[in-house]
């Protein structure tokens, strides 16, 4: 897979975490912040770290932001700086732009400006946590859009010894089993003949409501 390069502008908690993780994955990462302390903190972690003002298009150009494949605008509470920085990286011709938003109104503004992905971190993490708190059997999940999700589901005692293709609860809620992890081994559910074991990690595909009812049914022992 071709390595992509990233420019992360704003190195607070959110931005520094994104930049550090991208660097840990082996990607070239440029970090930019107006505060020298944040830049110094990441100078040995990132490919390059520069003190610059995201509101200044010339400064971003001089830092080479336009040469990067992806820009992540992670400027926090300063809405004006966030919007101007988004406009600047767009003007510099960055192919893909992800931006952290402060609220839904800000989200709409950034979308109009052409951001490819607008992130509301607190809201997205809150929804993620609520989903797992609501159903202890859910370990993690990914939204696929159009109401569909893939859920990492811990197999409960009620499904121990059941064959995926013969467990009526899957058809009852229109939920499809994609596969299961048993220890470090991935087991396919394609033929429906997989015998489940308690504590397997089952990957389920379905709509949010169906997945929720599926989990509630098992949790209640029905």
N, CA, C and O of each residue as an XYZ file, in Angstrom:
888
protein
N       0.843     -1.189      0.000
C       0.000      0.000      0.000
C       0.882      1.243      0.000
O       1.823      1.348      0.787
N       0.571      2.175     -0.882
C       1.349      3.404     -1.000
C       1.242      4.224      0.286
O       0.152      4.442      0.816
N       2.400      4.671      0.772
C       2.429      5.496      1.973
C       1.939      6.897      1.641
O       2.364      7.491      0.651
N       1.055      7.416      2.462
C       0.579      8.785      2.271
C       1.264      9.693      3.275
O       1.688      9.258      4.346
N       1.363     10.955      2.912
C       1.986     11.938      3.802
C       0.912     12.828      4.409
O      -0.107     13.105      3.776
N       1.148     13.280      5.652
C       0.129     14.011      6.401
C       0.702     15.287      7.007
O       1.812     15.302      7.540
N      -0.077     16.348      6.911
C       0.233     17.598      7.618
C      -0.840     17.799      8.666
O      -2.021     17.904      8.334
N      -0.445     17.855      9.923
C      -1.393     18.050     11.023
C      -1.171     19.450     11.589
O      -0.091     19.776     12.081
N      -2.212     20.264     11.510
C      -2.101     21.662     11.935
C      -2.911     21.856     13.206
O      -4.135     21.726     13.200
N      -2.223     22.168     14.288
C      -2.836     22.229     15.611
C      -2.402     21.012     16.401
O      -2.888     19.908     16.153
N      -1.501     21.194     17.344
C      -0.906     20.063     18.054
C      -1.314     20.000     19.521
O      -0.507     19.674     20.392
N      -2.588     20.319     19.780
C      -3.133     20.118     21.119
C      -3.342     18.635     21.357
O      -2.730     17.808     20.680
N      -4.195     18.286     22.307
C      -4.403     16.876     22.661
C      -4.848     16.045     21.467
O      -4.293     14.979     21.203
N      -5.862     16.540     20.740
C      -6.387     15.805     19.596
C      -5.358     15.723     18.475
O      -5.051     14.637     17.984
N      -4.822     16.884     18.070
C      -3.889     16.915     16.956
C      -2.604     16.148     17.221
O      -2.109     15.442     16.342
N      -2.059     16.281     18.424
C      -0.808     15.576     18.739
C      -1.022     14.066     18.763
O      -0.133     13.307     18.378
N      -2.197     13.626     19.215
C      -2.495     12.191     19.223
C      -2.574     11.655     17.804
O      -1.992     10.616     17.494
N      -3.302     12.371     16.933
C      -3.414     11.957     15.529
C      -2.034     11.927     14.872
O      -1.673     10.950     14.217
N      -1.268     13.002     15.052
C       0.053     13.089     14.420
C       0.986     11.989     14.911
O       1.676     11.358     14.111
N       1.012     11.755     16.216
C       1.908     10.744     16.785
C       1.554      9.346     16.301
O       2.438      8.548     15.988
N       0.256      9.049     16.242
C      -0.173      7.724     15.784
C       0.154      7.525     14.310
O       0.618      6.454     13.921
N      -0.082      8.550     13.481
C       0.253      8.440     12.060
C       1.745      8.205     11.876
O       2.155      7.414     11.026
N       2.556      8.894     12.674
C       3.999      8.694     12.608
C       4.385      7.290     13.069
O       5.278      6.661     12.501
N       3.702      6.811     14.103
C       3.991      5.457     14.613
C       3.695      4.400     13.567
O       4.332      3.347     13.540
N       2.712      4.687     12.691
C       2.371      3.750     11.616
C       3.364      3.825     10.455
O       3.249      3.076      9.485
N       4.336      4.729     10.560
C       5.361      4.814      9.529
C       5.114      5.835      8.443
O       5.792      5.818      7.416
N       4.147      6.735      8.648
C       3.841      7.749      7.643
C       4.688      9.004      7.845
O       5.014      9.347      8.981
N       5.052      9.696      6.754
C       5.685     11.007      6.888
C       4.659     12.003      7.446
O       3.572     12.150      6.886
N       4.998     12.678      8.536
C       4.047     13.589      9.184
C       4.726     14.925      9.476
O       5.791     14.989     10.091
N       4.070     15.985      9.014
C       4.478     17.349      9.341
C       3.527     17.879     10.404
O       2.312     17.873     10.207
N       4.064     18.333     11.520
C       3.237     18.921     12.571
C       3.444     20.427     12.618
O       4.575     20.909     12.550
N       2.342     21.168     12.735
C       2.417     22.632     12.750
C       1.573     23.174     13.898
O       0.441     22.742     14.111
N       2.138     24.119     14.626
C       1.375     24.805     15.665
C       1.991     26.188     15.871
O       3.180     26.398     15.627
N       1.160     27.124     16.324
C       1.649     28.477     16.583
C       2.403     28.544     17.906
O       3.156     29.485     18.153
N       2.192     27.526     18.763
C       2.837     27.468     20.076
C       4.101     26.603     19.994
O       4.030     25.406     19.715
N       5.245     27.224     20.240
C       6.511     26.514     20.145
C       6.649     25.346     21.100
O       7.364     24.389     20.804
N       5.970     25.407     22.251
C       6.069     24.315     23.222
C       5.488     23.016     22.645
O       6.052     21.938     22.830
N       4.363     23.135     21.949
C       3.745     21.957     21.342
C       4.640     21.389     20.242
O       4.782     20.173     20.112
N       5.237     22.273     19.460
C       6.107     21.847     18.371
C       7.336     21.135     18.925
O       7.713     20.071     18.433
N       7.955     21.710     19.934
C       9.150     21.103     20.537
C       8.848     19.722     21.098
O       9.659     18.803     20.978
N       7.685     19.582     21.707
C       7.292     18.314     22.326
C       7.247     17.164     21.324
O       7.494     16.011     21.677
N       6.927     17.492     20.059
C       6.778     16.442     19.044
C       7.910     16.442     18.019
O       7.863     15.698     17.040
N       8.913     17.264     18.239
C       9.963     17.427     17.230
C      10.713     16.133     16.932
O      11.172     15.933     15.807
N      10.842     15.257     17.917
C      11.563     14.000     17.703
C      10.633     12.850     17.327
O      11.094     11.762     16.981
N       9.329     13.090     17.396
C       8.357     12.043     17.073
C       7.945     12.099     15.608
O       7.774     11.067     14.960
N       7.789     13.318     15.093
C       7.303     13.518     13.731
C       8.450     13.688     12.748
O       9.587     13.961     13.132
N       8.127     13.522     11.473
C       9.122     13.727     10.427
C       9.650     15.147     10.465
O      10.847     15.382     10.303
N       8.737     16.101     10.682
C       9.098     17.516     10.771
C       8.071     18.228     11.638
O       6.884     17.905     11.581
N       8.498     19.167     12.419
C       7.602     19.961     13.264
C       7.989     21.428     13.119
O       9.157     21.788     13.266
N       6.982     22.287     12.824
C       7.251     23.673     12.471
C       6.349     24.611     13.263
O       5.170     24.323     13.468
N       6.904     25.725     13.704
C       6.099     26.777     14.331
C       5.556     27.667     13.219
O       6.324     28.296     12.492
N       4.241     27.719     13.091
C       3.609     28.545     12.059
C       2.167     28.804     12.442
O       1.570     28.068     13.228
N       1.614     29.873     11.867
C       0.220     30.264     12.119
C      -0.649     29.701     11.005
O      -0.453     30.019      9.832
N      -1.604     28.867     11.375
C      -2.495     28.251     10.383
C      -3.330     29.259      9.623
O      -3.842     28.947      8.548
N      -3.481     30.466     10.158
C      -4.269     31.500      9.477
C      -3.468     32.165      8.360
O      -4.030     32.894      7.543
N      -2.170     31.920      8.321
C      -1.274     32.566      7.369
C      -0.974     31.615      6.207
O      -0.186     30.681      6.352
N      -1.604     31.858      5.062
C      -1.424     30.971      3.916
C       0.041     30.907      3.488
O       0.544     29.836      3.148
N       0.727     32.056      3.504
C       2.132     32.092      3.086
C       3.002     31.231      3.997
O       3.921     30.555      3.534
N       2.706     31.263      5.294
C       3.482     30.468      6.244
C       3.267     28.976      6.009
O       4.207     28.185      6.085
N       2.023     28.600      5.724
C       1.736     27.195      5.445
C       2.395     26.748      4.141
O       2.883     25.624      4.028
N       2.397     27.640      3.173
C       3.049     27.328      1.895
C       4.543     27.134      2.091
O       5.132     26.202      1.544
N       5.156     28.020      2.876
C       6.589     27.930      3.146
C       6.934     26.641      3.893
O       8.005     26.067      3.698
N       6.006     26.189      4.758
C       6.223     24.945      5.502
C       6.066     23.710      4.616
O       6.426     22.601      5.013
N       5.524     23.914      3.411
C       5.384     22.810      2.462
C       4.098     22.023      2.579
O       4.024     20.891      2.103
N       3.072     22.605      3.209
C       1.804     21.893      3.419
C       1.201     21.413      2.102
O       0.617     20.331      2.043
N       1.341     22.209      1.053
C       0.765     21.852     -0.245
C       1.354     20.601     -0.862
O       0.782     20.041     -1.797
N       2.494     20.153     -0.349
C       3.136     18.945     -0.885
C       2.636     17.667     -0.224
O       3.027     16.569     -0.620
N       1.780     17.801      0.776
C       1.299     16.633      1.514
C      -0.016     16.120      0.941
O      -0.808     16.886      0.391
N      -0.239     14.813      1.075
C      -1.444     14.184      0.524
C      -2.696     14.537      1.320
O      -3.778     14.712      0.759
N      -2.527     14.637      2.636
C      -3.667     14.861      3.526
C      -3.328     15.951      4.530
O      -2.227     15.980      5.081
N      -4.281     16.846      4.763
C      -4.133     17.842      5.834
C      -5.193     17.577      6.889
O      -6.366     17.378      6.572
N      -4.767     17.578      8.149
C      -5.697     17.451      9.270
C      -5.669     18.770     10.035
O      -4.668     19.117     10.663
N      -6.778     19.498      9.973
C      -6.872     20.775     10.685
C      -7.443     20.474     12.061
O      -8.638     20.219     12.212
N      -6.563     20.506     13.070
C      -6.955     20.108     14.423
C      -6.929     21.284     15.386
O      -6.807     21.097     16.597
N      -7.045     22.498     14.852
C      -7.072     23.694     15.696
C      -8.331     23.643     16.557
O      -9.422     23.383     16.050
N      -8.181     23.892     17.860
C      -9.261     23.651     18.810
C     -10.321     24.719     18.929
O     -11.250     24.757     18.122
N     -10.206     25.582     19.910
C     -11.301     26.474     20.287
C     -11.421     27.728     19.427
O     -12.448     28.404     19.483
N     -10.413     28.056     18.643
C     -10.425     29.270     17.828
C     -11.117     28.982     16.499
O     -10.492     28.507     15.552
N     -12.422     29.277     16.442
C     -13.209     28.957     15.255
C     -12.685     29.689     14.027
O     -12.594     29.101     12.950
N     -12.338     30.976     14.177
C     -11.841     31.753     13.046
C     -10.567     31.145     12.482
O     -10.429     31.003     11.267
N      -9.632     30.785     13.362
C      -8.381     30.184     12.915
C      -8.628     28.852     12.225
O      -7.977     28.531     11.232
N      -9.565     28.081     12.750
C      -9.908     26.785     12.185
C     -10.436     26.943     10.758
O     -10.002     26.236      9.848
N     -11.376     27.877     10.567
C     -11.983     28.094      9.255
C     -10.957     28.642      8.267
O     -10.876     28.168      7.134
N     -10.178     29.632      8.685
C      -9.177     30.224      7.797
C      -8.113     29.198      7.407
O      -7.668     29.168      6.259
N      -7.711     28.368      8.351
C      -6.727     27.340      8.061
C      -7.276     26.343      7.037
O      -6.561     25.922      6.127
N      -8.544     25.972      7.191
C      -9.186     25.060      6.234
C      -9.182     25.668      4.840
O      -8.873     24.985      3.863
N      -9.524     26.950      4.745
C      -9.507     27.640      3.461
C      -8.094     27.666      2.881
O      -7.910     27.488      1.677
N      -7.110     27.886      3.729
C      -5.726     27.987      3.262
C      -5.219     26.666      2.685
O      -4.612     26.647      1.614
N      -5.467     25.562      3.394
C      -4.970     24.276      2.887
C      -5.719     23.885      1.610
O      -5.170     23.209      0.740
N      -6.974     24.318      1.510
C      -7.728     24.094      0.277
C      -7.082     24.869     -0.871
O      -6.916     24.334     -1.967
N      -6.720     26.128     -0.621
C      -6.084     26.976     -1.630
C      -4.712     26.430     -2.037
O      -4.274     26.627     -3.170
N      -4.043     25.750     -1.119
C      -2.717     25.204     -1.413
C      -2.787     23.896     -2.204
O      -1.764     23.344     -2.608
N      -4.004     23.416     -2.416
C      -4.194     22.252     -3.273
C      -4.032     20.904     -2.612
O      -3.792     19.907     -3.293
N      -4.160     20.853     -1.285
C      -4.078     19.555     -0.603
C      -5.251     18.685     -1.049
O      -6.397     19.134     -1.061
N      -4.960     17.453     -1.411
C      -5.970     16.575     -2.014
C      -7.100     16.203     -1.046
O      -8.272     16.221     -1.422
N      -6.751     15.872      0.180
C      -7.740     15.410      1.159
C      -7.605     16.233      2.439
O      -6.507     16.415      2.963
N      -8.754     16.729      2.935
C      -8.726     17.592      4.125
C      -9.710     17.071      5.166
O     -10.905     16.939      4.902
N      -9.191     16.779      6.343
C     -10.018     16.414      7.497
C      -9.923     17.560      8.503
O      -8.846     18.108      8.735
N     -11.065     17.915      9.095
C     -11.090     19.059     10.005
C     -11.873     18.726     11.269
O     -12.930     18.098     11.221
N     -11.327     19.164     12.400
C     -12.026     19.038     13.678
C     -13.009     20.188     13.815
O     -12.635     21.351     13.663
N     -14.278     19.865     14.105
C     -15.314     20.885     14.278
C     -15.624     21.086     15.753
O     -15.409     20.194     16.573
N     -16.135     22.277     16.081
C     -16.483     22.596     17.464
C     -17.936     22.253     17.773
O     -18.268     21.898     18.904
N     -18.803     22.359     16.760
C     -20.235     22.100     16.946
C     -20.866     21.849     15.575
O     -20.178     21.864     14.555
N     -22.171     21.619     15.562
C     -22.849     21.275     14.312
C     -22.879     22.443     13.320
O     -22.775     22.231     12.112
N     -23.021     23.681     13.826
C     -22.991     24.834     12.938
C     -21.636     24.945     12.263
O     -21.544     25.163     11.055
N     -20.595     24.794     13.052
C     -19.237     24.791     12.528
C     -19.062     23.666     11.512
O     -18.400     23.840     10.488
N     -19.658     22.514     11.801
C     -19.627     21.359     10.908
C     -20.172     21.742      9.530
O     -19.566     21.414      8.510
N     -21.307     22.429      9.497
C     -21.923     22.829      8.225
C     -21.034     23.799      7.459
O     -20.911     23.700      6.238
N     -20.415     24.735      8.172
C     -19.524     25.713      7.533
C     -18.348     24.999      6.868
O     -18.015     25.273      5.715
N     -17.731     24.091      7.599
C     -16.564     23.383      7.079
C     -16.927     22.505      5.888
O     -16.141     22.368      4.950
N     -18.104     21.918      5.924
C     -18.564     21.106      4.800
C     -18.728     21.971      3.556
O     -18.354     21.568      2.455
N     -19.290     23.164      3.741
C     -19.456     24.105      2.626
C     -18.108     24.530      2.053
O     -17.993     24.799      0.857
N     -17.098     24.589      2.903
C     -15.761     25.003      2.464
C     -15.035     23.893      1.707
O     -13.970     24.120      1.133
N     -15.607     22.707      1.709
C     -15.023     21.610      0.936
C     -14.194     20.620      1.715
O     -13.430     19.858      1.124
N     -14.327     20.613      3.041
C     -13.613     19.606      3.832
C     -14.138     18.215      3.474
O     -15.346     18.019      3.343
N     -13.238     17.262      3.319
C     -13.646     15.907      2.936
C     -14.258     15.148      4.100
O     -15.136     14.306      3.909
N     -13.795     15.447      5.300
C     -14.355     14.798      6.496
C     -14.302     15.793      7.643
O     -13.253     16.365      7.937
N     -15.448     15.994      8.289
C     -15.518     16.890      9.434
C     -15.760     16.037     10.676
O     -16.681     15.222     10.712
N     -14.923     16.235     11.688
C     -14.943     15.387     12.878
C     -15.464     16.173     14.070
O     -15.025     17.293     14.333
N     -16.402     15.575     14.785
C     -16.853     16.098     16.075
C     -16.382     15.087     17.124
O     -17.151     14.209     17.516
N     -15.136     15.193     17.583
C     -14.544     14.136     18.420
C     -15.349     13.772     19.654
O     -15.581     12.593     19.922
N     -15.781     14.788     20.414
C     -16.497     14.501     21.656
C     -17.809     13.772     21.374
O     -18.171     12.834     22.084
N     -18.517     14.209     20.336
C     -19.794     13.571     20.008
C     -19.587     12.141     19.513
O     -20.299     11.222     19.920
N     -18.595     11.965     18.624
C     -18.363     10.639     18.063
C     -17.904      9.651     19.133
O     -18.355      8.506     19.164
N     -17.002     10.103     20.011
C     -16.545      9.228     21.095
C     -17.687      8.952     22.074
O     -17.821      7.836     22.576
N     -18.509      9.970     22.344
C     -19.653      9.785     23.241
C     -20.624      8.744     22.721
O     -21.107      7.902     23.478
N     -20.912      8.800     21.415
C     -21.809      7.814     20.823
C     -21.201      6.418     20.899
O     -21.890      5.437     21.175
N     -19.895      6.352     20.648
C     -19.190      5.070     20.671
C     -19.263      4.444     22.066
O     -19.566      3.260     22.215
N     -18.987      5.240     23.057
C     -19.004      4.749     24.436
C     -20.407      4.357     24.868
O     -20.599      3.331     25.522
N     -21.402      5.185     24.497
C     -22.789      4.888     24.867
C     -23.242      3.554     24.286
O     -23.943      2.785     24.944
N     -22.830      3.285     23.033
C     -23.197      2.024     22.391
C     -22.657      0.842     23.197
O     -23.357     -0.151     23.395
N     -21.406      0.955     23.660
C     -20.795     -0.159     24.391
C     -21.321     -0.259     25.827
O     -21.438     -1.355     26.374
N     -21.635      0.888     26.432
C     -22.216      0.859     27.772
C     -23.620      0.262     27.748
O     -24.008     -0.480     28.651
N     -24.377      0.597     26.699
C     -25.748      0.089     26.581
C     -25.758     -1.426     26.449
O     -26.607     -2.104     27.028
N     -24.803     -1.956     25.680
C     -24.770     -3.401     25.467
C     -23.376     -3.931     25.780
O     -22.480     -3.811     24.944
N     -23.168     -4.513     26.956
C     -21.850     -4.991     27.369
C     -21.263     -6.054     26.439
O     -20.061     -6.317     26.491
N     -22.093     -6.671     25.586
C     -21.593     -7.686     24.669
C     -20.868     -7.064     23.478
O     -20.099     -7.737     22.793
N     -21.118     -5.771     23.234
C     -20.467     -5.073     22.124
C     -19.105     -4.574     22.581
O     -19.001     -3.795     23.529
N     -18.056     -5.034     21.891
C     -16.692     -4.618     22.219
C     -16.302     -3.363     21.437
O     -15.603     -2.488     21.948
N     -16.765     -3.293     20.195
C     -16.428     -2.162     19.337
C     -17.359     -2.205     18.129
O     -18.004     -3.223     17.880
N     -17.431     -1.104     17.376
C     -18.256     -1.106     16.167
C     -17.767     -0.051     15.193
O     -17.090      0.907     15.565
N     -18.134     -0.259     13.917
C     -17.777      0.685     12.857
C     -19.026      0.990     12.057
O     -19.750      0.077     11.659
N     -19.285      2.274     11.818
C     -20.410      2.675     10.990
C     -20.010      2.606      9.525
O     -18.962      3.124      9.142
N     -20.850      1.961      8.693
C     -20.584      1.851      7.259
C     -21.407      2.839      6.455
O     -21.274      2.908      5.233
N     -22.264      3.611      7.131
C     -23.158      4.530      6.435
C     -24.472      3.858      6.086
O     -24.585      2.633      6.141
N     -25.471      4.664      5.725
C     -26.809      4.167      5.376
C     -27.423      3.302      6.471
O     -28.238      2.421      6.195
N     -27.026      3.560      7.711
C     -27.627      2.860      8.840
C     -26.983      1.534      9.183
O     -27.372      0.902     10.165
N     -25.998      1.088      8.393
C     -25.372     -0.216      8.632
C     -24.115     -0.084      9.482
O     -23.355      0.877      9.361
N     -23.918     -1.084     10.351
C     -22.746     -1.114     11.221
C     -22.153     -2.517     11.228
O     -22.852     -3.507     11.014
N     -20.850     -2.578     11.479
C     -20.194     -3.851     11.788
C     -19.816     -3.793     13.258
O     -19.158     -2.855     13.707
N     -20.242     -4.809     14.004
C     -20.056     -4.837     15.450
C     -19.160     -5.995     15.851
O     -19.297     -7.107     15.341
N     -18.237     -5.723     16.772
C     -17.414     -6.750     17.393
C     -18.171     -7.205     18.639
O     -18.247     -6.480     19.631
N     -18.729     -8.415     18.575
C     -19.710     -8.879     19.559
C     -19.166    -10.086     20.309
O     -18.791    -11.083     19.691
N     -19.121    -10.006     21.618
C     -18.650    -11.130     22.438
C     -19.743    -12.206     22.524
O     -20.856    -11.926     22.969
N     -19.429    -13.409     22.108
C     -20.415    -14.497     22.111
C     -20.755    -14.883     23.549
O     -19.868    -15.269     24.310
N     -22.040    -14.782     23.932
C     -22.454    -15.133     25.298
C     -22.719    -16.625     25.448
O     -22.716    -17.373     24.471
N     -22.942    -17.032     26.662
C     -23.189    -18.457     26.940
C     -24.387    -18.983     26.160
O     -24.427    -20.156     25.788
N     -25.380    -18.097     25.910
C     -26.601    -18.522     25.207
C     -26.326    -19.034     23.797
O     -27.113    -19.814     23.260
N     -25.213    -18.602     23.188
C     -24.900    -19.039     21.824
C     -23.793    -20.087     21.783
O     -23.415    -20.547     20.706
N     -23.275    -20.463     22.938
C     -22.218    -21.471     22.985
C     -22.726    -22.791     22.416
O     -23.771    -23.292     22.832
N     -21.982    -23.352     21.460
C     -22.375    -24.622     20.856
C     -23.377    -24.494     19.739
O     -23.733    -25.495     19.118
N     -23.852    -23.274     19.460
C     -24.829    -23.070     18.382
C     -24.091    -22.884     17.053
O     -23.027    -22.267     16.996
N     -24.681    -23.431     15.991
C     -24.131    -23.248     14.660
C     -24.715    -21.970     14.075
O     -25.921    -21.736     14.144
N     -23.841    -21.142     13.497
C     -24.280    -19.834     13.001
C     -25.469    -19.955     12.060
O     -26.425    -19.188     12.177
N     -25.429    -20.905     11.131
C     -26.490    -21.035     10.140
C     -27.799    -21.564     10.683
O     -28.817    -21.528      9.993
N     -27.786    -22.059     11.926
C     -29.003    -22.642     12.495
C     -29.523    -21.875     13.702
O     -30.534    -22.259     14.290
N     -28.848    -20.804     14.075
C     -29.301    -20.001     15.218
C     -30.370    -19.023     14.731
O     -30.067    -18.069     14.014
N     -31.605    -19.262     15.121
C     -32.739    -18.503     14.595
C     -32.638    -17.005     14.883
O     -33.208    -16.192     14.156
N     -31.908    -16.637     15.949
C     -31.859    -15.229     16.341
C     -31.205    -14.360     15.263
O     -31.510    -13.172     15.161
N     -30.305    -14.943     14.455
C     -29.672    -14.169     13.386
C     -30.696    -13.762     12.328
O     -30.683    -12.632     11.841
N     -31.576    -14.688     11.980
C     -32.618    -14.382     10.989
C     -33.708    -13.499     11.592
O     -34.277    -12.651     10.904
N     -33.993    -13.697     12.862
C     -35.044    -12.926     13.529
C     -34.786    -11.436     13.424
O     -35.716    -10.658     13.216
N     -33.524    -11.029     13.567
C     -33.196     -9.605     13.545
C     -32.450     -9.190     12.280
O     -31.906     -8.087     12.226
N     -32.413    -10.051     11.265
C     -31.775     -9.717      9.995
C     -30.326     -9.253     10.207
O     -29.888     -8.234      9.673
N     -29.609    -10.042     11.004
C     -28.204     -9.758     11.313
C     -27.347    -10.845     10.678
O     -27.655    -12.032     10.785
N     -26.275    -10.432     10.019
C     -25.416    -11.384      9.313
C     -24.072    -11.532     10.016
O     -23.419    -10.539     10.339
N     -23.664    -12.771     10.251
C     -22.359    -13.054     10.844
C     -21.313    -13.107      9.743
O     -21.439    -13.886      8.798
N     -20.271    -12.276      9.864
C     -19.223    -12.210      8.841
C     -18.051    -13.130      9.146
O     -17.385    -13.618      8.233
N     -17.803    -13.364     10.412
C     -16.677    -14.191     10.824
C     -16.482    -14.081     12.325
O     -17.166    -13.309     12.996
N     -15.551    -14.854     12.840
C     -15.310    -14.843     14.283
C     -13.813    -14.974     14.553
O     -13.084    -15.637     13.816
N     -13.378    -14.323     15.629
C     -12.007    -14.477     16.109
C     -12.038    -15.386     17.333
O     -12.747    -15.128     18.306
N     -11.252    -16.453     17.258
C     -11.108    -17.365     18.400
C      -9.632    -17.363     18.773
O      -8.809    -18.022     18.139
N      -9.322    -16.605     19.817
C      -7.914    -16.366     20.108
C      -7.326    -15.504     19.000
O      -7.813    -14.406     18.730
N      -6.269    -16.012     18.357
C      -5.630    -15.288     17.255
C      -6.053    -15.809     15.883
O      -5.496    -15.410     14.860
N      -7.047    -16.710     15.869
C      -7.459    -17.338     14.616
C      -8.780    -16.750     14.119
O      -9.738    -16.612     14.881
N      -8.816    -16.401     12.805
C     -10.067    -15.925     12.196
C     -10.803    -17.104     11.590
O     -10.221    -17.889     10.841
N     -12.086    -17.228     11.915
C     -12.916    -18.326     11.417
C     -14.030    -17.754     10.554
O     -14.754    -16.855     10.983
N     -14.167    -18.267      9.347
C     -15.181    -17.772      8.423
C     -16.570    -18.290      8.790
O     -16.734    -19.426      9.237
N     -17.562    -17.428      8.590
C     -18.966    -17.826      8.807
C     -19.696    -17.979      7.475
O     -20.919    -18.111      7.439
N     -18.942    -17.960      6.392
C     -19.543    -17.915      5.056
C     -20.510    -19.062      4.797
O     -21.572    -18.856      4.210
N     -20.152    -20.263      5.228
C     -20.999    -21.431      4.956
C     -22.047    -21.671      6.041
O     -22.893    -22.554      5.902
N     -21.994    -20.896      7.114
C     -22.994    -21.037      8.175
C     -22.790    -22.233      9.073
O     -23.631    -22.514      9.927
N     -21.658    -22.965      8.893
C     -21.462    -24.192      9.682
C     -20.479    -24.001     10.836
O     -20.013    -24.976     11.426
N     -20.165    -22.747     11.155
C     -19.255    -22.490     12.275
C     -19.972    -22.720     13.601
O     -21.036    -22.153     13.847
N     -19.384    -23.551     14.446
C     -19.924    -23.796     15.784
C     -19.335    -22.755     16.739
O     -18.125    -22.727     16.963
N     -20.185    -21.909     17.293
C     -19.718    -20.828     18.146
C     -19.312    -21.342     19.519
O     -19.844    -22.328     20.028
N     -18.347    -20.633     20.098
C     -17.928    -20.916     21.469
C     -18.035    -19.635     22.285
O     -17.787    -18.539     21.783
N     -18.406    -19.790     23.545
C     -18.495    -18.626     24.429
C     -17.166    -17.885     24.445
O     -16.100    -18.498     24.500
N     -17.241    -16.570     24.397
C     -16.090    -15.676     24.390
C     -15.473    -15.479     23.005
O     -14.528    -14.703     22.865
N     -15.991    -16.173     21.962
C     -15.568    -15.837     20.602
C     -15.899    -14.375     20.343
O     -16.857    -13.841     20.902
N     -15.112    -13.735     19.501
C     -15.432    -12.376     19.054
C     -16.069    -12.481     17.682
O     -15.402    -12.804     16.699
N     -17.349    -12.209     17.623
C     -18.131    -12.390     16.410
C     -18.329    -11.047     15.709
O     -18.741    -10.069     16.332
N     -18.034    -11.007     14.414
C     -18.254     -9.789     13.635
C     -19.627     -9.867     12.991
O     -19.898    -10.757     12.184
N     -20.494     -8.925     13.356
C     -21.867     -8.915     12.875
C     -22.131     -7.701     12.012
O     -21.667     -6.603     12.318
N     -22.877     -7.892     10.928
C     -23.286     -6.808     10.043
C     -24.790     -6.647     10.120
O     -25.533     -7.626     10.040
N     -25.239     -5.408     10.276
C     -26.678     -5.164     10.304
C     -26.980     -3.705     10.558
O     -26.073     -2.894     10.742
N     -28.255     -3.377     10.567
C     -28.664     -2.018     10.875
C     -28.641     -1.822     12.388
O     -28.779     -2.772     13.158
N     -28.464     -0.570     12.790
C     -28.273     -0.277     14.209
C     -29.384     -0.849     15.072
O     -29.115     -1.477     16.096
N     -30.652     -0.633     14.660
C     -31.787     -1.096     15.474
C     -31.790     -2.614     15.592
O     -32.046     -3.155     16.668
N     -31.501     -3.311     14.470
C     -31.483     -4.776     14.500
C     -30.378     -5.287     15.412
O     -30.585     -6.227     16.180
N     -29.200     -4.667     15.329
C     -28.090     -5.080     16.182
C     -28.402     -4.828     17.657
O     -28.050     -5.628     18.524
N     -29.070     -3.698     17.928
C     -29.418     -3.371     19.311
C     -30.420     -4.387     19.862
O     -30.260     -4.867     20.984
N     -31.452     -4.717     19.081
C     -32.458     -5.681     19.537
C     -31.839     -7.078     19.687
O     -32.186     -7.827     20.600
N     -30.923     -7.410     18.778
C     -30.220     -8.688     18.858
C     -29.486     -8.808     20.205
O     -29.597     -9.812     20.909
N     -28.734     -7.749     20.534
C     -28.001     -7.753     21.796
C     -28.899     -7.745     23.010
O     -28.629     -8.436     23.992
N     -29.988     -6.952     22.951
C     -30.918     -6.883     24.078
C     -31.563     -8.239     24.331
O     -31.744     -8.654     25.476
N     -31.909     -8.926     23.235
C     -32.562    -10.235     23.341
C     -31.657    -11.225     24.060
O     -32.097    -11.950     24.952
N     -30.379    -11.249     23.661
C     -29.433    -12.175     24.297
C     -29.141    -11.770     25.747
O     -29.033    -12.614     26.637
N     -29.019    -10.477     25.955
C     -28.702     -9.983     27.299
C     -29.821    -10.313     28.279
O     -29.573    -10.588     29.453
N     -31.062    -10.283     27.778
C     -32.216    -10.570     28.643
C     -32.488    -12.056     28.769
O     -33.374    -12.482     29.511
N     -31.689    -12.858     28.011
C     -31.827    -14.312     28.136
C     -32.998    -14.876     27.380
O     -33.494    -15.954     27.709
N     -33.459    -14.145     26.344
C     -34.605    -14.642     25.572
C     -34.148    -15.602     24.460
O     -34.977    -16.118     23.711
